[in-house]
Amino acid sequence: MKILIADYIYTPQGFVENQAVAFTDNIEEVNTLEVLTKKYPDATQIQTKPHSILFPGFINTHVHLEFSANKTSLKYGSFMPWLDSVIEHREDLVGACDNAVMIKECKAMLASGITTFGAISSFGNELEVCEKTPQRVVFFNELIGSNAMYADMLYGDFMERVKASMSCEKESCITPAVAIHSPYSVHPIILQKAVNVAKEYKLPLSAHFLESQAEREWLESGEGELKGFFEKYFNTSTPVTNIQEFMYAFDTYPTHFTHCVQANQVELDYLAQQGHSIAHCPRSNRYLGCGRLPIENLNLPFSVATDGLSSNDSLNIFDELRAALLLHNDIPIQALANTLLKSVTADAADILGLDCGKIEAGKLADFAIVTLAETPKRKEELALWAILHTKEVSSVYIAGELLENEAF
């Protein structure tokens, strides 16, 4: 048993003072130090640095590791030029992204306090890295393929990857999951099969949806910039589905939709009615010129996520939160800061079905400790100061164990 003492603790009820946390691999109790000392007299007491805040470990629900080698290869500014550059440089970037590159980025996430992440995997190449990293990983096996002629082959490959992630040893903290690439790149026949797999095995389910205006125009009318893309690379000029058909395919199973920047209010309300959620990637959306997700109008849960280095400059969760503060400039900044922290802790854990993300009895003992430069003058501003002044966290615990600095 250990007892962790910090100036402030971020709980589901907000920031609290004069409290401590008793834990093993799970959180046993949150109470005053006096009460915990009497109850657990043999526990090791750990005092954090002055001006520290104890957070649950942060959760990055959506990240692509396989493009972690990208720095200046891909073209930012607009979605379609970016997509063309992905096709052009894909083989080189995937080839350059070996295990060492991906492990480096896992460590970078850990340094910003990310103790759990959702890895979107197109080929399964990241599985070995995700088994080795100390973080918990929801491993999203991604299905892609719009040509019905190859449906059986594509589905067979997908199922092999799903089974491989299912066979990971429990010590690796891997949760197998299913991802659908997008409405324009997955044929409805294999889409439904994949959704059924998620339902059968009760796996987390994710899907990119309405990221760009080009996607919306293609799905609505079969026109626009994506038409030229499909004619050039896939010899087709007809979309395999439309917006409504794609949405309805997920009606019976809660799904974490990514981006949704170009979804209208009717569509967002429909997703909410069906119990879905959204992964919001502010920097990726800005860098690819996709627009802004109106989080002020959402009535469904959302997480803030980094996406991958194919459309971002870091996998640091605090970099992403600061971007969100700037992007959503019409929302009062203090309220927004609190909402954003909840989106990468409690809300993210609930979305992915994980038993972490909250500092309360019974939850997994995953912690990130943020140390401020000085004592805050007002407790109601803690969320904002934590976001603005943190590049890296002071300490990270996973399953109750302190990770040494060399881990990140």
N, C-alpha and C positions, 0 to 999 in steps of 0.2 A: 504493500500500500504506500502511496505517495500523496503528499498534500502540496498543491501548487498555490502560491500566494502572489497576487498581483494587485496593483492599485485599483484597477478596474477589471471587471469581467463582463464580457458581452454575452448576455443571456437572452432567451426568447422574450423576456420582459423588458429588455433594454440593458443599458449599462448599469452595473451595480458596484457599490464600494463596500469596503469592510467585509468582504467575503473571500472564501478560499474554496478550492476544489479538491476533494479526495477521490483518488482513482487508482485502478490497476490497469487492465487493458480496456476496461469500461469505466465510465464515470459512476462513482458510488454515491456521492452526495455533494451538494453545494450549500455551504453554511458558513458561519463565522469561524475564524481560526480557533477560537476558544472551544467551541462545540466540537469541531473536528478533532482537535488535539485530545480532548477527553474521550471521545468515541474511538479514536484510532491512535492510542498512545505510542505504538511502535512504528508508526508511519514515518517515512523520510520526508522532512519538510524542505521545500524548494522555494526560495525567495527570488522573485524576478527583479530585474533592475528597476531603479526608480522611474516613475512616469510610464510604467508598462501597462498594456491592455492585453488581457487574455481572450483570444478569439477561438472559436472552433476552427479547425483547419478549413481553408477555403477550397471551393469546388469549382473547377473549370469544366463545364459540362460538354464543351465542343471544341476539340482541337485535332488538327491533322498533323501528325508527326512526319509523314512520308515526304513532305516538301520542306523539311527543316534546313536543307542546304541552300535554299533560295535567299539571295540578298538583293541583287540588282538584275536578275535574269528576266523577271516577269514585268509586264507593263501595267502600271497603275493609272488610275484616272477615269477609266470607263470599263464597264464589264466585258463587252465583246472584244476589244483589243487585248484585255487581260486573258480572256479565254483562248484567243488565238495564240497568245504567247505561251500559255500552258501546253497547248498541243505541240508547239514548236520545240519547247525546251523540256518537255516532260521526261523523256528518256534520260537525258543528261542529269536532271535534278534528282530523279529517283535513284539513278546510279550513284550519284555523289552522296546520297543520304544513307550512309552506313550506320551500323549500330552505335558507333562512337558519337556521331553527330546527333542522333536521337537521344542518347543518354545525356549528352550535354544539355539539351533543351529540357529534358525531364528535371535535371538538376536546377536549371534556371527557374522552372515553375516552382520547384520546392523552395528555392530561396525567397520567392515572393509569398510563401505560405500555402501554396496549393498542395494539399495532402490527398486530393482525389481529382482525377480528370477522366473525361469521356474521350477515348481515342477513336476517331473515325478511320477505319482501315479498309482500303480498297483491295489490297492484295494479301494481307496477313503478314507482311514483312515486319511489322512492329511488334508482333506478339512476343518474341524473345525479349525485346527491350522492356516491354510492359511487365513481363514476368520478373525481370531483374530489378526494376525501379522500386524503391521502398513505398511509393504511393499506392493507394487503391486505384484501380483502373476499371472503368466500365468500357469493355472492349466492343465497340460497335462494328460488326462485320458488315461492310457496305455492299449493297447490291446495285449493280449498274449494267445496263444493256437494254436497248430499245428495239432490237431486231428479233422478231418472233421466231425466225429460222434458227436462232441460236439459244432459244429460251431454255431448253433442257440442259445444254452445256453450261450456260451461265448459272442456272440454278444449282446444278451439281457442284460447280466450283464454290459457290456461295455456301452450300451446306457443308462442304469439307472444311471451310474456314470456321463456320459456326461450331462444328464438332471439335475442331482443334482448340478453340477457346474454351469450350466446355470441359475439355480434358485437363486443363491447367490445374496444377496442384493448389490446394486451398491456401498454402503458405504464400502464394504469389499475389493474393488479394485481387484476383481477376474476376470480374462479373461479366459473363458473356452477354452480348446484346446484338440488336439488328438495326441497320441503318439503310434507308432508301436514298439513293443519290439525289434524285430530283424528278419532277413530273415529266420533264422532257427527255430524260435519259433512261427510264425504266418502263418496260412494257407492262400494261395492266395485268397480263396473265401471271408473270413472275412476281409482280408487286403483290398480288393477292396471296400467292404462295408464301412469300416472305412474311407478310402480316400474320398469316396463319401459324407460321413457325414461332413468331414472337408470342402469340396467344397461347399456343400449345405448351411452350416451355416457360411462360411467364417472364419473358425477357424484356428489358427496356427497349423502346423503339424510337427511332429518330428519323427525320427526313428533312432535306433542304426543300424550301418552298417559297416561291415568289421572291427571289432575291433581287431580280433586276426587272427593269421595264421591258427589256428584250424578251425575257422569259414570259412575262404577262402577255405581250403582243402575240408571241408565237402560240401560246396555249389558247388564246381567245380567237385568233383569226388565221393562224398559220402563216402570218406575214412577219415582216421586220427583219432585224439583223440575224436572228437565229435561223431564219429560213436559208439565207446564204450559207451559213455555217453547216447546216445539215445537208444541203445540196453538195457542198464542196467535199465534206469528209464522209458522209454516210449515204449519198446518192438518194436522198428522199426529200420531199417537200411537204410532207404531211405530218403533223404532230400525232403521237400515239395516244394522247389523252387530252383532256381539258381540265380546267381548274376545278370544276365541281366534281367531276368523276374522280379525280385524284383525292380531293378532300374526303369524299364519301367512303373511299376505300379504308379509311382509318376510323370509321364511326364507332366501331365496337371495342376499340383499344386505345387507351391514353397514349398520345404520341408527343415527343418533344420536337416541334418543328423549328428549323433553323432559319433565321433571317426574317422572312415575312414582311420585308420592307415595302413591297409593292402590293400587299394585301389591302383590300378596302375594308371599311368598317363592318359591312355585312359579313364578309369572310372571317374577319377577326372575331366577331360575335358568334359565328357558327363554330369556330374552333373552341371558343370558351364553352359553349353549350355542350360540346362533346367531351369536355374534360381534358382538353389538350393544353400544352404549354409551349413557350417560345424560348429559344436560345438567341439572345440579342448580342450581336457582335459589332459594337460601334465603330471601331477602327477599320475593320474589314469593309463594312458598308461604305464608310467615307472614302477609303483608299480606292475602291472599285467604282466609285461614283453611283452607288445604288440608291442613295437616299437615306432617310431617317425613320426608324421605327417609332411611331408615336406612343411611347409607353404611358403617357398621361391619359390615353384613351383606352388602355387595355383593361379588360375585366377578366383576365386569365393570368396564371402565374408565369413569370419569366425569370430566366437566369441571364447574367452577363457572362459572356464567354469570349475567349481570345481568337477563335478560329485558328488557322494554321499560318505558318510563315510564308505560305504562298500568297497571302493577302494581309500580312501584318509585319511589324518590325520587331516584335518581341512577344513572348508568351507570359509576360509578367502581369498578374491579375490587377496590380495597383496601377500600372500603365493603362489598362483597359478601363478601370473605374474612373480614373482622372479624365479619360477621353469622354466617358459617358456624362460626367459632370459638365463638360464644355458643350457637348452635343445637344443636351436637353436643357437649353438655357432658359426656357420659359417656366421651368419647375423651380420653386424655392429651394435654394441650394442645401439648406440643412435637412429638409424633408427628403430631398433626392439622395443625399449621402446615406441616410438611414435606409432608404429603400434599396439602394445599390448593395449595401453590405448584406442585407437580408437575402438579396438575390444570389449571392455567391456562398451563402451558408445554409440557412434553414430551408429556403425555397428550393435551392438546387438539390439538396438532399431529398426533399419530398418528391421532386420531379423525377429523380432517378431511382427512387425507392430504396434509399440508403439509410442506415441507422446511425448517421453522424450529422454534422452540420449544426448541432445545438449543444450548448453546455447545460445539460440537465441530467439528472440521475437516469442511468440505464443506457445512455448513448455511448458510442465508441469514444475512447479517449484520444481523439485527434485534435491537436491544438496548434495554433500559431500565435506567437507572442510578438506584439508590436510595441516598440519602445519609442516614446516621443522625446524630443529634445528638452522639454521643460514641462512643468506641471500645468495642465490646461486650466484656464481661469473659470471656464464654464463647462459643466459636464454635458450640457445639451449639444455642445459642439464637438464632442469626441469623435463621432463618425466622420465628420468633415476633416478634422485634423489628421486622423488616421489615414485617410485616403490621400490627402495632399502631401503628407510628409514621409510616406513610407515608400522606399524602393525595395528594400529587403527586410524580412522579419528578423527578429533577434534569435528566436529558437523555434524549432518545430518538433512536435511529438506525434507519433503515429502508433496507435494501439498502446498508448501509455509509455512508449519508449522514446527517450530523447535522441534525436538524430544528430550525430556529431557534425561539425562544420564541413568536414571533408565530403559528407554526403551531398552537400550542395555548394 
